[in-house]
Amino acid sequence: MSLLIVTLGFTLAISSKWAYSYFGLSSFEQIVYHIKVPLEGTNTQFIFGWMKKCLLPGFIFGLIFSWTNKNIAILMLLLCCIYGLCQIHFFSYVFNQFKKTDFYDRHYVESEVISPDKKMNFIHIYLESMETTYAKKEDGGNADEDLLPYLTQLTKDSVSFSQNEKIGGARVLTGTGWTTGGIVASTSGLPLIFSLKHKFCKEKVPFMPNVNTLGDILEKDGYHRVFMIGSDATFGGRRSYFDQHGHYDIQDTVSLKEEGILDKDYHEFWGFEDDKLFEFAKEKILDLSQSSKPFDFEMLTVDTHHPYGYQSKSCKNVFKESLSNSIFHTDENLKDFMEWLKKQDFYKDTVIVIQGDHTSMAAEYIHNTYSSNFDRRVWNAFIHSKVKPIKEKNRDFTTMDFYPTILAALGYKIKGDKLGLGTNLFSDKPTLTEEIDADLVDQEIKRKSDRYRRLM
């Protein structure tokens, strides 16, 4: 009995430490969210890592302390649990559930949005975990190697908002630091912070029912809407979000197999690799371009996903770190895709936004490869924007500011230049993190808010 109890205790303690290292968890809110939402399509690679680095050491500690009596074993279990809960920031989460805030009442904006006369096509490219850290040091990043030669030059040639004079980007706040959180932030102006009482994000269960999003606005304006990813969209509530906010045609591993585009038994990494994703995207965009209606094509890459990325057969082994090779290959895929787009008749009538969904969760890779004090930000580039920025550089902003900024790029007019918690970066209006200290904003959005819960 003592062996089992001590093994359980040490496994829990080690797992809490490992989880933050492996997944790069940013807050307990992220854990709560993934407890509540569907996990279909999860990449199971992490299970083997957990068994090797957590379960096995936990069992070894159990053997070492198997001589203890039951009472001592239970005490060790209790101490391990307390340690683990501290590691995952559980106690600060609980504190915030009892601390009410009127932050959302004061700062959440439901503004009038005026549609443009001429509607531009829209291609929104989410590059998995793409952060400005990967740019070369002389360009504003922290890399010694040239991982992103094409994206770096494209960004320099485009509108790209930055916290300095070089390549920079958006802060990641609590509730925006994983894929679904990052997507929701940049298309609704809100973080994803669910309470433990929140209903599961499953089919037909409302997902942010009282929030007006980018998809809702573009659906109302007659856009054809597609969301394409190389995994199962059900994972993390993405299917619920894109179905309920815009009724997108969701192109994922499930639908592409049903349509016969992918073999039923095909599976690479999370579903299918980016080499295929970009080719499928070309075909779908060509099809959309044949209509007289404008289109909104959203896509999310996957090959740069933590912890080690994915290396397809065409991925070059240029760098020592496998994830660095995946980043470099993503740059090659993006170049091929953008060069193809430039040859299409609809290119000049298409606004293209390239952004990271969040900063990388590959904690070990980041820790071992880049400076620990580097200011990590989410990449962004706006191509063919209908407006020019008043101030592009030396801005402080978050991924929530992308929501009104994307609409402005498409030619929409926003009363007051604010939507959700976001600010139109093309305007001269200060963002929340320019008005208020970013740490204070982060602290306030985590606290209990009746207004926020009504929205969700």
C-alpha positions as CSV (number, residue, x, y, z in Angstrom):
1,M,0.0,0.0,0.0
2,S,2.8,2.4,0.9
3,L,4.4,1.7,-2.5
4,L,1.3,2.7,-4.3
5,I,0.6,5.8,-2.3
6,V,4.2,7.1,-2.5
7,T,4.3,6.3,-6.3
8,L,1.1,8.2,-6.8
9,G,2.4,11.2,-4.8
10,F,5.7,11.5,-6.6
11,T,4.2,10.9,-10.0
12,L,1.7,13.8,-9.4
13,A,4.5,16.1,-8.2
14,I,6.8,15.3,-11.1
15,S,3.9,15.5,-13.6
16,S,3.0,19.0,-12.5
17,K,6.6,20.1,-13.2
18,W,6.9,18.2,-16.4
19,A,3.6,19.5,-17.8
20,Y,4.8,23.1,-17.6
21,S,8.1,22.2,-19.2
22,Y,6.5,19.9,-21.9
23,F,3.4,21.9,-22.8
24,G,4.7,25.4,-21.8
25,L,1.5,26.0,-19.8
26,S,0.9,29.6,-19.1
27,S,-1.7,29.4,-16.4
28,F,-4.1,27.1,-14.6
29,E,-6.9,28.6,-16.7
30,Q,-5.4,26.8,-19.7
31,I,-5.7,23.5,-17.8
32,V,-9.3,24.2,-16.8
33,Y,-10.2,24.9,-20.4
34,H,-8.8,21.7,-21.7
35,I,-10.5,19.7,-19.0
36,K,-13.8,21.2,-20.2
37,V,-13.5,20.8,-23.9
38,P,-13.4,17.8,-26.3
39,L,-10.0,16.2,-26.8
40,E,-10.7,14.2,-29.9
41,G,-7.8,14.1,-32.2
42,T,-5.1,14.8,-29.6
43,N,-1.6,13.8,-30.6
44,T,-0.8,10.9,-28.2
45,Q,3.0,11.3,-28.5
46,F,3.0,13.1,-25.1
47,I,1.8,9.9,-23.3
48,F,5.0,8.1,-24.0
49,G,7.0,11.1,-22.8
50,W,4.9,11.2,-19.6
51,M,5.4,7.5,-18.9
52,K,9.2,7.9,-19.3
53,K,9.7,11.1,-17.4
54,C,7.0,11.0,-14.8
55,L,5.5,7.6,-14.2
56,L,8.9,5.7,-14.2
57,P,10.6,8.2,-11.8
58,G,7.5,8.2,-9.6
59,F,7.7,4.4,-9.4
60,I,11.4,4.5,-8.6
61,F,10.7,6.9,-5.7
62,G,7.9,4.7,-4.6
63,L,10.4,1.7,-4.4
64,I,12.9,3.8,-2.5
65,F,10.3,4.9,0.1
66,S,8.3,1.7,0.2
67,W,9.6,1.0,3.7
68,T,7.5,3.9,5.1
69,N,4.4,3.1,7.1
70,K,0.9,4.1,5.8
71,N,0.7,7.3,7.8
72,I,4.0,8.7,6.5
73,A,3.1,7.6,3.0
74,I,-0.1,9.6,3.2
75,L,1.7,12.6,4.5
76,M,4.2,12.4,1.6
77,L,1.2,12.1,-0.8
78,L,-0.3,15.2,0.8
79,L,2.9,17.2,0.5
80,C,3.4,16.1,-3.1
81,C,-0.1,17.2,-3.9
82,I,0.4,20.6,-2.4
83,Y,3.7,21.0,-4.3
84,G,2.0,20.0,-7.5
85,L,-0.9,22.4,-7.1
86,C,1.6,25.2,-6.5
87,Q,3.4,24.3,-9.7
88,I,0.3,24.6,-11.8
89,H,-0.8,27.8,-10.1
90,F,-4.0,26.3,-8.7
91,F,-4.2,28.4,-5.6
92,S,-3.9,31.7,-7.4
93,Y,-6.7,30.4,-9.7
94,V,-8.9,29.7,-6.8
95,F,-8.1,33.1,-5.3
96,N,-9.3,34.8,-8.6
97,Q,-12.6,32.9,-8.5
98,F,-13.5,34.8,-5.3
99,K,-12.1,38.1,-6.4
100,K,-14.7,40.1,-8.4
101,T,-13.7,42.7,-10.9
102,D,-15.6,45.3,-13.0
103,F,-12.9,45.3,-15.6
104,Y,-15.1,43.9,-18.4
105,D,-17.9,46.3,-17.5
106,R,-15.5,49.2,-17.9
107,H,-13.5,48.1,-20.9
108,Y,-15.5,45.6,-23.0
109,V,-16.9,47.4,-26.0
110,E,-19.8,46.3,-28.3
111,S,-19.3,48.9,-31.0
112,E,-21.1,49.7,-34.3
113,V,-19.3,48.2,-37.3
114,I,-20.0,49.7,-40.7
115,S,-19.4,47.4,-43.7
116,P,-17.3,48.7,-46.7
117,D,-18.9,49.2,-50.1
118,K,-16.4,46.9,-51.8
119,K,-15.8,43.7,-49.9
120,M,-12.3,42.3,-50.1
121,N,-11.5,38.6,-50.0
122,F,-9.7,37.5,-46.8
123,I,-7.1,34.9,-46.2
124,H,-6.1,34.4,-42.6
125,I,-3.0,32.3,-42.0
126,Y,-2.4,31.1,-38.5
127,L,1.1,29.8,-38.2
128,E,1.3,27.4,-35.3
129,S,3.3,28.9,-32.4
130,M,4.9,31.5,-34.6
131,E,6.7,34.0,-32.4
132,T,9.1,36.8,-33.2
133,T,11.8,35.1,-31.1
134,Y,12.6,33.1,-34.3
135,A,13.7,36.1,-36.2
136,K,17.4,36.9,-36.4
137,K,18.7,39.2,-33.7
138,E,19.5,42.0,-36.1
139,D,15.8,41.9,-37.3
140,G,14.4,42.1,-33.8
141,G,14.3,38.4,-32.8
142,N,16.6,36.2,-30.7
143,A,17.8,33.6,-33.2
144,D,21.4,33.2,-34.4
145,E,20.3,31.2,-37.4
146,D,18.1,32.4,-40.3
147,L,15.0,30.3,-39.6
148,L,12.5,32.5,-41.4
149,P,14.2,34.3,-44.4
150,Y,11.0,34.6,-46.4
151,L,8.6,35.6,-43.6
152,T,11.1,38.1,-42.3
153,Q,11.4,39.9,-45.7
154,L,7.6,39.7,-46.3
155,T,7.0,41.2,-42.9
156,K,9.4,44.0,-43.6
157,D,7.6,44.7,-46.8
158,S,4.2,44.6,-45.2
159,V,2.3,46.4,-42.4
160,S,3.5,44.7,-39.2
161,F,2.8,46.1,-35.8
162,S,5.7,46.0,-33.2
163,Q,6.6,47.0,-29.7
164,N,9.8,48.4,-31.1
165,E,11.4,49.7,-34.4
166,K,12.1,46.1,-35.6
167,I,10.0,43.0,-36.1
168,G,7.9,42.6,-33.0
169,G,4.4,41.6,-32.1
170,A,1.5,41.0,-29.7
171,R,1.6,40.1,-26.0
172,V,0.0,36.8,-25.0
173,L,-2.2,37.3,-21.9
174,T,-3.9,34.7,-19.8
175,G,-6.6,32.9,-21.8
176,T,-4.9,33.5,-25.1
177,G,-1.8,31.3,-24.8
178,W,-3.0,28.2,-26.7
179,T,-4.5,27.6,-30.2
180,T,-8.2,28.0,-29.4
181,G,-7.5,30.8,-27.0
182,G,-5.3,32.6,-29.6
183,I,-7.9,32.2,-32.3
184,V,-10.7,33.4,-30.2
185,A,-8.7,36.4,-29.0
186,S,-7.8,37.5,-32.5
187,T,-11.4,37.1,-33.8
188,S,-13.5,38.2,-30.8
189,G,-11.3,40.4,-28.7
190,L,-11.7,38.2,-25.6
191,P,-9.6,35.7,-23.7
192,L,-10.9,32.2,-23.0
193,I,-11.2,31.8,-19.3
194,F,-13.8,29.2,-18.3
195,S,-14.8,28.5,-14.8
196,L,-15.0,24.9,-13.6
197,K,-18.8,25.2,-13.7
198,H,-18.9,26.1,-17.4
199,K,-20.6,23.6,-19.7
200,F,-18.6,21.4,-22.0
201,C,-17.9,22.9,-25.5
202,K,-19.6,20.1,-27.4
203,E,-21.9,20.1,-30.4
204,K,-25.1,22.1,-29.9
205,V,-23.8,23.5,-26.6
206,P,-23.5,27.3,-26.9
207,F,-19.9,28.6,-27.2
208,M,-19.7,32.3,-26.4
209,P,-23.4,32.8,-27.4
210,N,-23.5,36.5,-26.6
211,V,-20.3,37.5,-28.4
212,N,-20.2,39.0,-31.9
213,T,-17.1,37.7,-33.7
214,L,-15.3,38.2,-37.0
215,G,-17.0,35.1,-38.4
216,D,-20.4,36.5,-37.4
217,I,-19.8,39.8,-39.1
218,L,-18.4,38.3,-42.3
219,E,-21.3,35.8,-42.5
220,K,-23.8,38.6,-42.2
221,D,-22.0,40.3,-45.1
222,G,-22.3,37.3,-47.4
223,Y,-18.8,35.9,-47.3
224,H,-18.1,32.3,-48.1
225,R,-16.3,31.0,-45.0
226,V,-13.9,28.1,-44.7
227,F,-11.7,26.9,-41.8
228,M,-9.0,24.4,-42.8
229,I,-6.6,22.6,-40.4
230,G,-4.4,19.5,-40.5
231,S,-6.1,17.9,-37.4
232,D,-9.5,17.1,-36.0
233,A,-11.3,20.4,-35.5
234,T,-13.2,19.0,-32.6
235,F,-10.1,19.2,-30.4
236,G,-10.1,22.1,-28.0
237,G,-13.6,23.4,-29.1
238,R,-12.5,24.7,-32.4
239,R,-15.3,23.0,-34.3
240,S,-17.9,24.5,-31.9
241,Y,-16.4,28.0,-32.2
242,F,-16.2,28.1,-36.0
243,D,-19.5,26.4,-36.5
244,Q,-21.4,28.6,-34.1
245,H,-19.7,31.8,-35.1
246,G,-20.0,32.0,-38.9
247,H,-21.1,28.5,-39.8
248,Y,-17.8,27.9,-41.5
249,D,-17.2,25.0,-43.9
250,I,-14.7,23.1,-41.7
251,Q,-12.1,21.3,-43.6
252,D,-10.2,19.0,-41.3
253,T,-9.0,15.4,-41.1
254,V,-12.6,14.2,-40.5
255,S,-14.2,16.0,-43.4
256,L,-11.4,15.5,-45.9
257,K,-11.5,11.7,-45.2
258,E,-15.3,11.8,-45.7
259,E,-14.8,13.6,-49.0
260,G,-12.2,11.1,-50.1
261,I,-9.5,13.7,-50.4
262,L,-7.5,11.8,-47.7
263,D,-7.4,8.0,-47.3
264,K,-9.4,6.9,-44.3
265,D,-6.4,5.4,-42.6
266,Y,-4.1,8.3,-43.2
267,H,-2.5,9.9,-40.2
268,E,0.7,12.0,-39.8
269,F,1.5,13.9,-36.6
270,W,-1.8,15.5,-35.6
271,G,-3.6,14.4,-38.7
272,F,-1.9,15.5,-41.9
273,E,1.2,17.5,-42.5
274,D,1.5,21.1,-43.8
275,D,2.8,20.1,-47.2
276,K,-0.6,18.7,-47.8
277,L,-2.4,21.6,-46.0
278,F,-1.0,24.3,-48.3
279,E,-1.8,22.2,-51.4
280,F,-5.4,21.6,-50.2
281,A,-5.6,25.3,-49.4
282,K,-4.7,26.3,-53.0
283,E,-7.4,24.0,-54.4
284,K,-10.1,25.3,-52.0
285,I,-9.2,29.0,-52.5
286,L,-9.4,28.5,-56.3
287,D,-12.8,27.0,-55.9
288,L,-13.9,29.9,-53.7
289,S,-12.6,32.5,-56.1
290,Q,-15.0,31.3,-58.8
291,S,-17.9,32.7,-56.9
292,S,-19.1,36.3,-57.2
293,K,-19.2,36.5,-53.4
294,P,-16.1,37.4,-51.3
295,F,-14.5,34.6,-49.3
296,D,-13.0,34.3,-45.8
297,F,-10.4,31.5,-45.8
298,E,-9.0,30.7,-42.4
299,M,-6.2,28.2,-42.1
300,L,-4.0,26.9,-39.3
301,T,-0.6,25.1,-39.8
302,V,0.6,22.4,-37.4
303,D,4.2,21.3,-38.2
304,T,5.7,23.7,-35.7
305,H,3.6,22.3,-32.8
306,H,5.5,21.5,-29.6
307,P,7.5,19.7,-28.4
308,Y,9.6,18.8,-31.4
309,G,7.6,19.8,-34.5
310,Y,7.0,17.5,-37.4
311,Q,9.5,16.9,-40.2
312,S,8.0,15.7,-43.5
313,K,10.0,14.0,-46.2
314,S,10.6,17.4,-47.9
315,C,11.8,19.1,-44.7
316,K,15.5,19.8,-44.9
317,N,17.8,18.8,-42.0
318,V,19.6,22.2,-41.9
319,F,19.7,22.8,-38.1
320,K,20.6,20.8,-35.0
321,E,17.2,21.2,-33.4
322,S,14.3,19.4,-35.1
323,L,11.9,22.2,-34.3
324,S,14.2,24.7,-36.0
325,N,14.0,22.5,-39.1
326,S,10.2,22.5,-38.9
327,I,10.2,26.3,-38.5
328,F,12.4,26.7,-41.6
329,H,10.3,24.3,-43.6
330,T,7.1,26.3,-42.7
331,D,8.9,29.3,-44.1
332,E,9.5,27.4,-47.3
333,N,5.9,26.3,-47.5
334,L,4.7,29.8,-46.9
335,K,6.9,31.2,-49.6
336,D,5.6,28.7,-52.2
337,F,2.0,29.5,-51.1
338,M,2.4,33.2,-51.3
339,E,4.2,33.1,-54.6
340,W,1.3,31.0,-55.9
341,L,-1.2,33.6,-54.6
342,K,0.6,36.4,-56.3
343,K,-0.1,34.8,-59.7
344,Q,-3.9,34.6,-59.1
345,D,-6.3,37.1,-60.6
346,F,-8.0,37.7,-57.2
347,Y,-4.7,38.4,-55.3
348,K,-5.0,42.2,-55.5
349,D,-8.5,42.1,-54.1
350,T,-7.5,39.9,-51.2
351,V,-6.4,41.0,-47.7
352,I,-3.9,38.5,-46.2
353,V,-3.1,38.4,-42.5
354,I,-0.4,36.2,-41.3
355,Q,0.0,35.7,-37.5
356,G,1.0,33.2,-34.9
357,D,-1.8,31.8,-32.9
358,H,0.2,32.1,-29.7
359,T,3.8,31.9,-28.5
360,S,5.4,28.5,-28.5
361,M,4.7,25.9,-25.8
362,A,7.9,24.1,-26.6
363,A,9.4,25.1,-23.3
364,E,12.5,22.9,-23.5
365,Y,13.4,24.1,-27.0
366,I,12.8,27.8,-26.1
367,H,14.8,27.4,-22.8
368,N,17.8,25.7,-24.5
369,T,17.9,27.8,-27.7
370,Y,17.0,31.4,-26.8
371,S,17.7,33.9,-24.1
372,S,15.5,33.5,-21.0
373,N,14.8,37.2,-20.7
374,F,13.8,37.8,-24.4
375,D,10.4,39.5,-24.8
376,R,8.5,36.8,-26.7
377,R,5.7,38.1,-28.9
378,V,3.3,36.8,-31.5
379,W,4.2,37.4,-35.2
380,N,2.0,39.5,-37.5
381,A,1.9,40.8,-41.0
382,F,-0.9,42.6,-42.9
383,I,-0.9,42.5,-46.7
384,H,-3.2,44.7,-48.9
385,S,-4.8,46.5,-46.0
386,K,-7.4,49.0,-47.1
387,V,-6.0,51.5,-44.6
388,K,-2.6,52.7,-43.5
389,P,-1.5,52.7,-39.9
390,I,-1.0,56.1,-38.1
391,K,1.6,54.5,-35.9
392,E,2.9,51.0,-36.8
393,K,6.0,50.8,-34.5
394,N,6.5,51.2,-30.8
395,R,3.0,50.0,-29.9
396,D,2.1,47.8,-27.0
397,F,-0.8,45.4,-27.8
398,T,-2.2,41.9,-27.4
399,T,-3.6,39.3,-29.7
400,M,-7.1,40.6,-28.7
401,D,-6.2,43.8,-30.6
402,F,-6.0,41.9,-33.9
403,Y,-9.9,41.5,-34.0
404,P,-10.8,45.2,-34.8
405,T,-7.5,45.6,-36.6
406,I,-8.4,42.8,-39.1
407,L,-11.8,44.4,-39.7
408,A,-10.1,47.7,-40.3
409,A,-7.7,46.1,-42.8
410,L,-10.8,44.7,-44.7
411,G,-12.2,48.3,-44.9
412,Y,-14.7,48.1,-42.1
413,K,-15.3,51.3,-40.0
414,I,-15.5,50.8,-36.3
415,K,-17.1,53.4,-34.1
416,G,-14.5,54.4,-31.5
417,D,-12.0,52.0,-33.0
418,K,-12.6,49.5,-30.2
419,L,-14.2,46.0,-30.2
420,G,-14.3,43.5,-27.3
421,L,-11.1,44.3,-25.3
422,G,-9.3,45.1,-28.6
423,T,-8.3,48.3,-30.2
424,N,-7.9,49.0,-34.0
425,L,-4.1,49.3,-34.3
426,F,-4.4,51.2,-37.6
427,S,-5.9,54.1,-35.5
428,D,-4.2,56.4,-33.0
429,K,-6.3,55.1,-30.1
430,P,-4.3,53.6,-27.3
431,T,-4.7,49.9,-26.6
432,L,-5.6,48.6,-23.1
433,T,-1.9,47.7,-22.4
434,E,-0.9,51.2,-23.5
435,E,-3.5,52.8,-21.2
436,I,-3.0,50.3,-18.3
437,D,0.1,48.3,-17.2
438,A,0.0,44.9,-19.0
439,D,0.4,42.9,-15.8
440,L,-2.6,44.7,-14.3
441,V,-4.7,43.9,-17.4
442,D,-3.6,40.3,-17.1
443,Q,-4.5,40.2,-13.4
444,E,-7.9,41.7,-13.9
445,I,-9.1,39.5,-16.8
446,K,-8.5,36.4,-14.7
447,R,-10.8,37.5,-11.9
448,K,-14.5,36.8,-11.6
449,S,-16.7,38.9,-13.8
450,D,-20.5,38.6,-14.1
451,R,-20.3,40.5,-17.5
452,Y,-17.7,38.1,-18.9
453,R,-19.7,35.0,-17.8
454,R,-22.9,36.4,-19.4
455,L,-20.9,36.7,-22.7
456,M,-19.6,33.2,-22.5
